[in-house]
């Protein structure tokens, strides 16, 4: 018959206390309680050390607290989920993708992406595995919920995004673009200019020799003028200093500029996503002064040649070719 171990109850601890007060030995007490004398002696030593008196209620409370800590769930709910998450993270999957896909691969399991993020950035639970290295942006620390503070810049003749044509939001008509700059190190002289068409997701990347507004305006103008007039309707930008000469771009290309509200980077989500993908090749903290224009164009080609789910698994190049054929 298999023996099952049970912890001492409060009643047994009270009887142990009463019999020890009568100077009874642990062997004698073990016969009355039906317990091993080693269990009783260990219980007494554990809760009466450092000259303290053995108190049944205190000993029982401490034992329950210890048991509760030992029953704490394993990281990420259970071993199956833990192994699944760790494997997919190392494949480069984001926590959101993992949380959505696990329902298909392991139908009985589920996990929230926020739980995965908390696990990744918990040093005690990850035991130094540095799982943040497998995230897209490779951040060692989590960003604050509301992000960083950025000083707003006065831009002449600003037209806000809510006055933009409704057709832009629907992404059903091509010719509407978003632009932004991506930085490297603070000391860098160069910046990376990005331009993306909202419907086709076709991206144009250009390494700027400096961060001046004139250089940015010239770069956007050249990129847009490579396309027919009907593909140059609007450009959505943020409130950075590099966009202060937007009027020159409008004169050269006929594309009207619209500006996001301060701290509303999601209003130009397409270009933000482009830079998020670029960071796989140019990690945050890399000096852009060490990057060449040839490398930038290679990255541009890779982005535009990769199928995208939002394009029904066509590539941006293929979608742009279809739009140009209509014209």
C-alpha positions in Angstrom: 0.0 0.0 0.0 1.4 3.4 -1.0 2.0 5.8 1.8 0.8 9.4 1.2 2.6 12.2 3.1 0.4 14.7 4.9 1.5 17.9 6.6 1.0 18.3 10.3 -2.4 19.8 11.2 -2.9 22.5 13.8 -4.4 19.9 16.2 -1.2 17.8 15.9 1.0 20.8 16.5 -1.1 21.7 19.6 -0.7 18.1 21.0 3.0 18.2 20.2 3.3 21.4 22.2 1.3 20.0 25.2 3.3 16.7 25.3 6.7 18.5 25.0 5.6 20.7 28.0 5.3 17.4 29.9 8.9 16.6 29.0 7.9 13.7 26.8 10.5 12.6 24.2 9.9 12.8 20.5 9.9 9.0 20.2 7.1 8.8 22.9 5.1 11.5 21.2 5.5 9.9 17.8 3.7 6.7 19.0 0.7 8.7 20.3 0.4 10.9 17.2 1.2 8.1 14.7 4.0 10.2 13.2 7.7 9.7 12.6 9.8 11.1 15.4 12.1 12.7 12.9 9.1 14.6 11.5 8.3 15.9 14.9 11.8 16.8 15.9 12.3 18.7 12.6 9.0 20.5 13.1 10.1 21.6 16.6 13.6 22.7 15.6 12.3 24.6 12.5 9.9 26.8 14.6 11.7 27.0 17.9 15.2 27.9 16.8 17.3 30.9 18.0 16.0 30.4 21.5 12.3 31.1 20.6 9.5 29.2 22.2 7.5 26.7 20.0 4.0 28.1 19.5 1.5 25.9 17.6 -0.5 28.7 16.0 2.6 30.6 14.8 4.2 27.4 13.5 1.0 26.5 11.6 0.8 29.9 10.1 4.4 29.9 8.9 4.0 26.4 7.5 1.0 27.5 5.4 2.9 30.5 4.1 5.8 28.3 3.0 3.5 25.9 1.3 1.7 28.7 -0.6 5.0 30.0 -2.0 6.0 26.5 -3.1 2.7 26.1 -5.0 3.2 29.2 -7.0 2.6 28.5 -10.7 5.5 27.9 -13.0 6.4 30.7 -15.4 3.8 31.3 -18.1 1.1 29.1 -16.6 2.5 25.6 -17.3 5.4 23.9 -19.0 3.6 23.4 -22.3 2.9 27.1 -22.7 6.4 28.0 -21.4 8.2 25.8 -23.9 5.9 27.1 -26.8 6.5 30.7 -26.0 10.2 30.4 -25.6 10.5 28.5 -28.9 8.5 31.0 -30.8 10.3 34.0 -29.3 13.6 32.5 -30.5 12.1 32.3 -34.0 11.4 36.0 -34.0 7.7 35.9 -33.3 6.2 38.9 -31.4 4.3 38.3 -28.2 1.0 39.3 -29.9 1.6 36.7 -32.7 2.4 34.0 -30.1 -0.7 34.8 -28.0 -2.9 34.6 -31.1 -1.3 31.5 -32.7 -1.2 29.4 -29.5 -5.0 29.0 -29.8 -4.5 27.1 -33.1 -1.4 25.1 -32.1 -2.5 24.3 -28.6 -6.3 24.6 -28.5 -6.6 23.9 -24.8 -4.1 26.7 -23.9 -4.2 30.5 -24.0 -2.0 33.4 -22.8 -2.2 37.1 -23.0 0.6 39.0 -24.8 1.0 41.3 -21.8 1.9 38.2 -19.7 4.6 37.3 -22.2 6.0 40.8 -22.1 6.1 40.8 -18.3 7.9 37.5 -18.3 10.5 38.7 -20.8 11.4 41.7 -18.7 11.4 39.8 -15.3 15.0 39.0 -14.5 14.1 36.6 -11.7 11.8 34.5 -13.9 13.9 34.4 -17.0 17.1 33.6 -15.1 19.3 35.7 -17.3 18.1 34.3 -20.7 17.8 37.8 -22.1 14.7 37.0 -24.1 14.4 40.7 -25.1 17.0 40.1 -27.7 14.4 38.2 -29.8 12.0 41.1 -29.9 11.9 43.3 -32.9 13.4 46.4 -31.3 15.7 44.6 -28.9 15.0 46.9 -26.0 16.6 45.9 -22.7 13.9 47.8 -20.8 10.2 48.2 -21.4 9.1 51.6 -22.6 6.7 53.6 -20.4 3.0 53.3 -21.3 2.7 56.9 -22.6 6.1 56.9 -24.3 8.7 59.6 -24.3 8.1 63.3 -24.3 9.0 65.2 -27.4 9.1 69.0 -27.8 6.7 70.2 -30.4 7.9 72.5 -33.2 6.1 75.3 -34.9 5.5 74.5 -38.6 4.2 77.2 -40.9 0.7 76.8 -42.4 -0.1 73.5 -40.7 -3.1 71.6 -41.9 -4.2 68.9 -39.4 -4.9 65.3 -40.3 -8.7 65.6 -39.6 -9.0 67.8 -42.6 -7.4 65.2 -44.8 -9.7 63.6 -47.5 -11.7 60.7 -46.3 -10.4 58.4 -49.0 -7.0 58.5 -47.4 -8.2 56.6 -44.3 -9.9 53.8 -46.3 -6.7 52.9 -48.2 -8.8 52.1 -51.3 -7.2 54.8 -53.5 -3.4 54.9 -54.1 -1.4 58.1 -54.1 -1.4 58.9 -50.4 1.9 58.8 -48.6 3.4 59.0 -45.1 6.8 60.2 -44.2 9.1 60.4 -41.2 12.8 60.3 -40.2 14.6 57.6 -38.3 17.6 58.5 -36.2 20.6 56.6 -35.1 22.9 57.9 -32.4 22.4 61.4 -31.1 25.8 62.4 -32.3 25.1 61.3 -35.9 25.0 63.9 -38.7 22.9 61.7 -40.9 19.3 60.6 -40.7 17.2 58.0 -42.6 14.2 59.4 -44.5 11.3 57.1 -45.0 8.3 57.5 -47.4 5.6 54.9 -47.7 2.4 54.7 -49.9 -0.6 53.8 -47.7 -2.5 51.4 -50.0 0.4 49.4 -51.5 2.8 49.8 -48.6 5.6 50.5 -51.1 8.5 52.1 -49.2 11.2 54.5 -50.3 14.2 54.9 -48.0 16.9 57.6 -48.4 20.0 58.2 -46.3 20.2 62.0 -45.7 23.6 63.7 -45.5 22.2 65.9 -42.7 19.1 66.6 -40.7 18.1 69.9 -42.2 14.6 70.6 -43.5 15.9 71.5 -47.0 17.6 68.2 -47.4 14.5 66.3 -46.3 12.3 68.3 -48.7 14.6 67.6 -51.6 14.7 63.9 -50.8 10.9 63.6 -50.7 10.4 65.6 -53.8 12.8 63.4 -55.8 11.1 60.2 -54.5 7.6 61.4 -55.3 8.5 62.8 -58.7 9.5 59.2 -59.8 5.7 58.5 -59.8 2.9 59.9 -62.1 1.0 63.0 -60.9 -2.1 60.9 -59.9 0.2 59.0 -57.5 1.1 62.2 -55.7 -2.0 63.2 -53.8 -1.1 63.7 -50.1 1.7 63.3 -47.6 1.1 62.8 -43.9 3.9 63.8 -41.5 4.6 64.6 -37.9 5.6 67.9 -36.3 9.4 67.4 -36.5 11.7 70.2 -37.6 12.6 68.3 -40.8 9.1 69.0 -42.1 9.2 72.8 -41.8 9.8 73.2 -45.6 6.8 71.1 -46.6 5.5 74.0 -48.8 8.5 73.5 -51.1 7.6 69.8 -51.5 4.0 70.7 -52.4 5.2 73.2 -55.1 7.5 70.6 -56.6 5.2 67.6 -56.5 1.7 68.9 -56.1 1.3 66.7 -53.0 -0.6 68.3 -50.2 0.8 68.0 -46.7 -1.2 67.0 -43.6 0.2 66.9 -40.1 -0.5 64.6 -37.1 -1.4 66.0 -33.8 1.5 66.2 -31.3 2.3 62.9 -29.6 -0.1 61.0 -32.0 2.5 58.8 -33.8 -0.2 56.2 -34.5 -1.8 58.6 -37.0 1.0 57.7 -39.4 1.2 54.0 -38.5 2.4 52.8 -41.9 5.7 54.6 -41.8 6.1 53.6 -38.1 5.7 50.0 -39.2 8.3 50.4 -41.9 10.8 51.7 -39.5 10.0 48.9 -37.1 10.9 46.5 -39.8 14.0 48.5 -40.7 15.2 48.1 -37.1 15.7 44.4 -37.8 18.6 45.4 -40.0 19.7 48.6 -38.3 19.2 48.0 -34.6 18.5 50.9 -32.3 21.7 52.6 -31.2 23.5 51.9 -34.5 25.3 54.9 -35.9 23.8 55.9 -39.3 27.2 57.5 -40.1 28.5 53.9 -40.6 25.6 52.9 -43.0 25.9 53.4 -46.7 23.3 54.4 -49.3 23.8 51.0 -50.9 22.9 49.2 -47.7 19.8 51.3 -47.3 18.6 50.5 -50.8 19.2 46.8 -50.1 16.9 47.1 -47.1 14.3 49.0 -49.1 14.3 46.2 -51.8 13.9 43.5 -49.1 11.0 45.3 -47.5 9.2 45.8 -50.8 9.9 42.2 -52.0 8.4 40.6 -48.8 4.8 39.4 -48.9 2.5 41.1 -46.4 -0.7 39.7 -44.8 -2.5 43.1 -45.2 -1.8 42.8 -49.0 -3.3 39.3 -49.2 0.3 38.0 -49.3 1.3 40.1 -52.3 4.5 42.1 -52.1 4.4 46.0 -52.1 6.2 46.0 -55.4 3.5 43.8 -56.9 0.7 45.9 -55.6 2.4 49.1 -56.8 2.8 47.6 -60.2 -0.9 46.9 -60.3 -1.7 50.5 -59.4 0.6 51.9 -62.0 -0.9 49.6 -64.6 -4.4 51.1 -63.9 -3.0 54.6 -64.8 
